[in-house]
Amino acid sequence: MHEPGRYWQQVVIWVALAGAAYVFWRWLVWYLLPFVLAVILTAMVMPVVERLESWGFRRTGAVLTALGGALGGLVLLSGAVFTLLAAELVQISHRMPHFLDRPGQVARYLKQWNQLREQLGLGNANLGTEMHSLYNVAAAMGRTVAHGLLQLPEMALVMIVASVAAFFMLRDQTVVLRQVKQLSPPFLRPRMGRLTLAMTGGLWGYLRAQFALVSLTGLATMGGLLVIGAPYAVLVGLTAGLLDLVPFMGPTMLLVPWAMVAMLSGHAAMAVHLLAVLAGVAMVRQLVEPRLVGRGTGLHPLVVLFSLYMGIRLFGGSGVLIGPITAVMFNAIRQASRYSGPSVRG
């Protein structure tokens, strides 16, 4: 009777943990977002701080150097990407009036678009309907950008608080871990060091793997488009990288329709080049992804797929990150619960 009772006790504990995770991600995360970001930033910068200390830096100097370098690099990278993106958007805005002033060209492209729709069994479209749809898409994008601009002061405040919190977490790591240990339940205290190491290592591994894969997809797509001389390489590469957060999307959702339109427009060489870029990106990902994700998360691909599906079902688009991160945290708890030795840290 002891074993069945222990089994159901564990079931109740895991159900309670799942409920607590849902409440946290649904309602509490936005209030605690600066400190969640601070924990992530701390996990990212900690190896650099430890390396600088091994080179003779004092703790405070090592923290300031590593944290400043990480934030400065993020600002420079974001600035470079947005500068290139703005340049391509300006180029599009300059070309659009010239394109719309040529009715014959618009009619020719509309005819080719109708041919594609006929082949796909979607029927014909008229210019008014297509322009109205384009206007709706542009208006939605405009509202999204305007909303993002309105949120900039709040985002700046979140980043400032997260940076300051990360500084204190890094500088006073021992004190912070001791306080967390004292606030934790008594049965968890002997395993707190193990849990902290497993959770920070798993979260950092997952985020690092995802960032590497998104960056790899975006840069590979961008580089391939630059090599073949395709327009708007930065815009398409950045969009492909962001779409890569969703499985089976990424550059495929952009390059395949582009190649089909190029083929119907009589640009067969461009269509072949676009498909070659897609094949190259897919090959690079197949070589790199298993190593990155497997080492980074410590989770079986089936677990990652299940957590991704449940995250999307429960939280929508943000579940792409919430699901796997929750799975990594649960895996860390599972590893710590199996450990019965002395605390590793703290």
C-alpha positions in Angstrom: 0.0 0.0 0.0 3.0 2.2 0.5 4.0 2.4 -3.1 0.5 3.2 -4.5 0.1 5.9 -1.9 3.4 7.4 -2.8 2.6 7.3 -6.5 -0.7 9.2 -6.0 1.1 11.7 -3.8 3.5 12.4 -6.6 0.6 12.7 -9.0 -1.0 15.3 -6.8 2.3 17.2 -6.5 2.8 17.4 -10.2 -0.8 18.4 -10.9 -0.3 21.2 -8.3 2.9 22.3 -10.0 1.2 22.3 -13.4 -1.6 24.4 -12.0 0.9 26.8 -10.4 2.8 27.1 -13.7 -0.4 27.9 -15.5 -1.4 30.6 -13.0 2.1 32.1 -13.2 2.3 32.3 -17.0 -1.3 33.4 -17.3 -1.5 36.2 -14.7 1.7 36.7 -12.7 4.4 36.8 -15.3 3.7 40.3 -16.5 4.0 41.7 -13.0 7.2 39.8 -12.4 8.6 40.2 -15.9 11.6 42.4 -15.0 12.8 39.8 -12.5 12.2 36.9 -14.9 14.3 38.7 -17.4 16.9 39.3 -14.7 17.1 35.6 -14.0 17.6 34.8 -17.7 20.2 37.6 -18.0 22.0 36.3 -14.9 22.1 32.8 -16.4 23.5 34.2 -19.7 26.2 36.4 -18.1 27.3 34.1 -15.2 29.8 32.1 -17.3 31.5 35.3 -18.5 31.6 36.7 -14.9 33.3 33.5 -13.7 35.8 33.6 -16.5 36.6 37.2 -15.7 37.1 36.4 -12.1 39.5 33.6 -13.0 41.5 36.3 -14.9 41.9 38.4 -11.7 38.8 40.7 -11.9 37.1 41.6 -8.7 33.5 40.4 -8.4 31.9 43.8 -8.9 34.2 44.7 -11.8 33.6 41.4 -13.5 29.8 41.8 -13.2 29.8 45.3 -14.6 32.1 44.3 -17.5 30.1 41.2 -18.4 26.7 42.8 -18.0 27.7 46.0 -19.8 29.1 44.0 -22.6 26.0 41.9 -23.0 23.6 44.8 -22.9 25.9 46.9 -25.2 26.1 44.2 -27.7 22.4 43.7 -27.7 21.8 47.4 -28.3 24.3 47.5 -31.1 23.0 44.4 -32.8 19.4 45.6 -32.5 20.4 49.0 -33.8 22.1 47.5 -36.8 19.2 45.2 -37.7 16.6 48.0 -37.3 18.7 50.4 -39.4 19.0 47.9 -42.3 15.3 47.0 -41.9 14.3 50.7 -42.0 16.4 51.3 -45.1 14.6 48.4 -46.9 11.2 49.6 -45.8 12.0 53.1 -47.1 13.1 51.5 -50.4 9.8 49.7 -50.6 7.8 52.9 -49.9 9.7 54.7 -52.7 9.1 51.9 -55.2 5.4 51.4 -54.4 4.0 54.7 -55.9 6.1 54.0 -59.1 4.6 50.5 -59.3 1.0 51.7 -58.7 1.4 54.4 -61.4 1.8 51.7 -64.1 -1.7 50.1 -64.6 -0.4 47.7 -67.2 2.1 46.2 -64.9 -0.4 46.0 -62.1 -2.9 44.2 -64.5 -0.1 41.8 -65.6 0.7 40.8 -62.0 -3.0 40.5 -61.2 -3.4 38.1 -64.1 -0.5 36.0 -63.0 -1.9 36.1 -59.4 -5.2 34.8 -60.8 -3.5 32.1 -62.7 -1.9 30.9 -59.4 -5.2 31.1 -57.6 -6.8 29.0 -60.4 -4.1 26.4 -60.1 -4.7 26.2 -56.3 -8.5 26.1 -56.8 -9.1 29.4 -55.2 -10.9 31.1 -58.1 -10.3 34.6 -59.5 -9.7 37.8 -57.6 -10.3 41.4 -58.6 -8.1 44.4 -58.1 -10.4 46.1 -55.6 -10.6 43.0 -53.3 -6.8 42.5 -53.4 -6.1 46.1 -52.7 -8.6 46.1 -49.8 -6.9 43.0 -48.4 -3.5 44.7 -48.8 -4.9 47.8 -47.0 -6.2 45.7 -44.1 -2.8 44.0 -43.7 -1.0 47.3 -43.9 -3.4 48.9 -41.3 -3.0 45.9 -39.0 0.8 46.3 -39.2 0.6 50.0 -38.6 -1.5 49.4 -35.5 1.0 46.9 -34.3 3.9 49.3 -34.8 2.0 52.1 -33.1 1.2 49.9 -30.2 4.8 48.9 -29.9 5.9 52.5 -29.9 3.5 53.4 -27.2 4.9 50.5 -25.1 8.5 51.7 -25.5 8.6 53.7 -22.2 7.2 50.7 -20.3 9.6 48.3 -22.1 12.5 50.7 -21.2 11.5 50.6 -17.5 11.3 46.8 -17.6 14.8 46.5 -19.1 16.3 49.0 -16.6 14.8 47.2 -13.6 15.8 43.8 -15.1 19.4 45.1 -15.6 19.7 46.4 -12.0 18.2 43.2 -10.6 20.6 41.1 -12.7 23.5 43.2 -11.3 22.6 42.5 -7.7 21.8 38.8 -8.5 25.3 38.4 -10.0 27.2 40.5 -7.4 25.5 39.0 -4.3 24.9 35.5 -5.7 25.7 33.7 -2.4 23.4 36.0 -0.4 20.5 35.7 -2.9 20.7 31.9 -3.0 20.8 31.8 0.8 17.7 33.9 1.1 15.9 31.8 -1.6 16.9 28.7 0.3 15.5 30.1 3.6 12.2 31.0 1.9 11.8 27.6 0.3 9.9 24.6 1.9 12.0 22.6 4.4 11.8 19.4 2.4 13.3 21.3 -0.6 16.2 23.0 1.1 18.7 20.1 0.9 18.1 20.0 -2.8 18.0 23.7 -3.5 21.5 23.9 -4.8 20.9 21.0 -7.2 17.5 22.5 -8.3 19.1 26.0 -8.9 21.9 24.5 -11.0 19.5 22.3 -13.0 16.9 25.0 -13.6 19.3 27.8 -14.6 21.4 25.4 -16.7 18.3 24.1 -18.5 16.7 27.5 -19.1 20.0 29.0 -20.3 20.6 25.9 -22.5 17.1 26.2 -24.1 17.3 29.9 -24.7 20.8 29.7 -26.1 19.8 26.9 -28.4 16.7 28.8 -29.6 18.6 32.0 -30.1 21.3 30.2 -32.0 18.8 28.5 -34.3 16.8 31.7 -34.9 20.0 33.6 -35.6 21.3 30.8 -37.8 18.1 30.7 -39.9 17.9 34.4 -40.2 21.6 34.9 -41.1 21.7 31.9 -43.5 18.5 33.1 -45.3 19.8 36.7 -45.4 23.2 35.6 -46.7 21.8 33.3 -49.3 19.5 36.0 -50.7 22.4 38.4 -50.8 24.5 35.9 -52.8 21.8 35.4 -55.4 21.1 39.1 -55.6 17.5 39.0 -54.3 15.9 42.2 -53.0 15.0 42.9 -49.4 17.4 40.2 -48.1 17.5 41.8 -44.6 13.7 42.1 -44.3 13.1 38.5 -45.5 15.9 37.1 -43.4 14.7 38.8 -40.2 11.2 37.6 -40.9 12.3 34.1 -41.6 14.3 34.0 -38.3 11.2 35.1 -36.3 9.0 32.6 -38.1 11.5 29.9 -37.2 10.2 30.0 -33.6 7.2 28.1 -35.0 8.1 24.6 -36.2 7.7 23.9 -39.9 7.5 27.6 -40.8 10.6 29.7 -40.9 12.0 30.5 -44.4 9.7 27.9 -46.0 6.6 30.1 -45.6 8.4 33.0 -47.4 10.7 31.4 -50.0 8.3 28.8 -51.4 5.5 31.3 -52.3 8.2 33.7 -53.6 9.6 31.0 -55.8 6.2 30.1 -57.1 5.4 33.8 -58.0 8.9 34.1 -59.7 8.2 31.0 -61.7 4.8 32.2 -62.9 6.3 35.6 -63.7 8.8 34.0 -66.0 11.8 34.3 -63.7 12.6 30.6 -63.6 16.3 31.2 -62.6 15.3 33.3 -59.6 12.8 30.6 -58.5 15.6 27.9 -58.7 17.9 30.2 -56.8 15.3 30.8 -54.1 14.7 27.0 -53.7 18.5 26.5 -53.5 18.7 29.0 -50.7 15.9 27.2 -48.9 17.6 23.8 -49.4 20.9 25.3 -48.1 19.2 26.7 -44.9 17.4 23.4 -44.3 20.7 21.4 -44.7 22.5 23.7 -42.2 19.7 23.4 -39.7 19.6 19.6 -40.0 23.3 19.5 -39.2 23.2 21.9 -36.3 19.7 21.6 -34.6 20.0 18.1 -33.0 23.3 19.0 -31.4 22.1 22.4 -30.1 18.7 21.4 -28.8 19.7 18.0 -27.4 22.6 19.4 -25.4 20.8 22.6 -24.5 17.6 21.3 -23.0 18.3 17.7 -22.0 14.7 16.9 -23.1 13.6 14.2 -25.6 12.3 15.7 -28.9 8.8 14.2 -28.1 8.7 16.1 -24.8 9.6 19.3 -26.6 6.9 18.7 -29.2 4.3 18.0 -26.6 5.2 21.0 -24.5 5.2 23.2 -27.6 1.7 22.0 -28.6 0.3 22.4 -25.1 1.9 25.9 -24.8 0.3 27.0 -28.1 -3.1 25.6 -27.1 -3.1 27.2 -23.7 -1.3 30.5 -24.4 -1.5 31.1 -28.1 1.6 32.4 -29.9 3.5 33.1 -26.7 3.2 29.4 -25.9 6.0 28.7 -28.4 8.4 29.8 -25.6 6.2 29.2 -22.5 5.6 25.5 -23.2 9.3 24.4 -23.7 10.5 26.6 -20.9 8.0 25.1 -18.5 9.1 21.6 -19.6 12.7 22.5 -18.9 11.7 23.8 -15.4 9.8 20.6 -14.6 12.7 18.5 -15.8 15.0 20.4 -13.4 12.5 19.8 -10.5 12.4 16.1 -11.5 16.2 15.9 -11.4 16.5 17.7 -8.1 13.8 15.5 -6.5 15.9 12.4 -7.3 18.9 13.9 -5.6 19.3 12.9 -1.9 22.9 14.1 -1.2 24.1 17.3 0.2 23.4 20.6 -1.4 25.8 21.5 -4.2 25.6 25.2 -3.7 24.2 27.7 -1.2 
